[in-house]
Amino acid sequence: MILRRPVMDIQGWNPNNAKKKESWRAVLTLAYQSLGVVYGDLSTSPLYVYKSTFAEDIKHSESNEEIYGVLSFVFWTLTLIPLLKYVFIVLRADDNGEGGTFALYSLLCRHARVSTLPNGQLADEELYEYRKDGSASGNKGLGLSLKSILEKHKLLQKILLALALIGTCMVIGDGVLTPAISVFSAVSGLELVVSKHHHQYIEVPVACIILVFLFYLQHYGTHRIGFLFAPIVITWLFCISAIGVYNIFQWNLNVYQALSPYYMYKFLKKTRKGGWMSLGGILLCITGSEAMFADLGHFSQLSIKIAFSCVVYPSLILAYMGQAAYLSKHHVIESYYRIGFYESVPEKIRWPVLAIAILAAVVGSQAIITGTFSIIKQCSALGCFPRVRIIHTSSKICGQIYIPAINWTLMLLGLAVTIGFRDTKRISNASGLAVITVMLVTTCLMSLVIVLCWNRGVVFAICFIFFFGSIEALYFSASLIKFLEGAWVPVALSFIFLAIMYIWHYGTFKKYEFDLHNKVSIDWLLGLSPNLGIVRVRGIGLIHTELVSGIPAIFSHFVTNLPAFHQVLVLFCVKYVPVPHVRPDERFLVGRIGPKGYRVYRCIARYGYRDSLTDDVEFERDLGMAFILGHCYVKAKSGSSLMKRVVINLGYDFLRRNCTSPTYALNLPRASTLEVGMIYLV
């Protein structure tokens, strides 16, 4: 029997008023800070959107229909996706203040029992984070039917998890591609001061040097230089909007006419297949939009909405209008189409703009790198990614982490992409597919959240997925058609990471199933007596187990080989639950197993996927305490299929041997730790 640890009284805390109303000063401060963290990637998109769009798919003409059509697409894409979809709808689907792909999946796991975490308990549903979002309230009508279908069919639950993991893998792929395209596009301004036949020989080395420097800085943590982020992005946004206004008044005051959706129709009618393929470049204008939702945990909804609606959105619109105005009067330059961002910058300020652009690209890349670290940590916590060494770079901000293995992997892949492609066209094709895939996954998960979590009608969910899904599917098809021209990169990266996640999750689940099927009963434990040669020695024995009930097989294996155990036994389980944070007063479930005289207890420590174990897991070092850890070797049963033998004996075994030990195991005194080896035949 597991008893709840007594809830500690928190002075002045009221569950009905847990969130105090934010003052306007606090909201504006957060809005200012969010500009440097959330919008670095989105704000640098004018560097490469027009160049990627007009690369080869669209041929120039003496009229401005193509230019006006692209501007119209950019305007309405920015308005419908980041502004309407994310700011007004998706941001409301936060998981107790947290955002991102796993936040949506976590919400669904709480409102319907679709979680694939093997050691779930009914007691978890009594956590404050569960009650806070009203997950106890039942669904009605079709929502209830949908919930029942998802809970009954394991295949649908696996598809739901696979969908979340695909979105996660594409975010990791974006962590490779975004730094590459942002930095490479920023340094492309060098082509204006170097011979056009030799500028690539300078751009690629400079971009690589900046990328190496960017990834080298990661181990210092963003808190040391984070105060510079917001001023850099604000300066960049002011710069591109001012240049945009200058170009509008200098070259074409009538460019505002392109904001009419009629020009999108004229554009597609005239360009046909070429125009459709060019949409893969246009969609880059919304790259970084997912960060508004993913970084929600560091800011408030209102602050992100204010920053985008009042600063970022108008600045980007002015920047794109200014570029279109310039291009409308400069169709042909030196017998080839010049549509780079720096062409529209007045010659006298190109060098300062180049410097600001490089700094802004570094800031934008920083955001996606740290976001990749966070999502890897979440995947690892939920048993979907091998354990990796996580370093907390700030003692005050829990979310600021650094993962060395992932950092250097991203750097090597980013350098390979930059050196291999050497131009923005193919890098943008790759980045575009990664961006739009993440958005499609968000749209699919959001449609389920609308029904299961918000208890809204199915009609509203269908309208949501049909409207935004149609737009994103159009862009997705335009990106996928360029598979051989660079779009294969995110697919290949996602396949590799998805294979790693699947192998680790499958192996972990099979290992837990073995524990579950081979656990021993309490009666077996109570039957151990001195008559059987069992000796109970002085001290406390702490036995780690993944089980939340029963006696693990590792303990029976231990007693069989060494017929002695301590006077006090504590079965200790560290588990993650599908909530971002578990309050300290709800962290532990402690209970007694069997009669009081046997002195056997169970302690379950629960953590959210954003919690850190290193902060509050400490073990006594008193003499007489021993720590018993299982060291298992997982092997496929004889007669298993070839695929299962490859996945378990090769894939999972390789990952298990190369992953780090659990965080709590690193805190154990080595002199008092005993490892018990056992072979698991799954």
Secondary structure by P-SEA (a helix, b strand, c coil): cccccccccccccccccccccccaaaaaaaaaaaaaccccccccccccaaaaaacccccccccaaaaaaaaaaaaaaaacccccccccccccccccccccaaaaaaaaaaaccccccccccccccccaaaaaacccccccaaaaaaaaaaaacaaaaaaaaaaaaaaaaaaaaaaacaaaaaaaaaacccccccccccccccaaaaaaaaaaaaaaaccccccccccaaaaaaaaaaaaaaaaaaaaaaaccccccccccaaaaaaaaaacaaaaaaaccccccccccccccccccccccaaaaaaaaaccaaaaaaaaaaaaaaaaaacccccccccccccccccccaaaaaaaaaaaaaaaaaaaaaaaaaaaaaaaaaacccccccccccccccccccccaaaaaaaaaaaaaaaaacccaaaaaaaaaaaaaaaaaaaaaaaaaaacccccccaaaaaaaaaaaaaaaaaaaaaaaaacccccaaaaaaaaaaaaaaaaaaaaaaaaaaaaaaacccaaaaaaccccccbbbbcbbbbbbbcccccccaaaaaaaaaccccccbbbbccccccccccccccccbbbbbccccccccbbbbbbbcccccccccbbbbccccbbbbbbbbbbbbcccccaaaaaacccaaaaaaacccccccccccccccbbbbbbbbcc
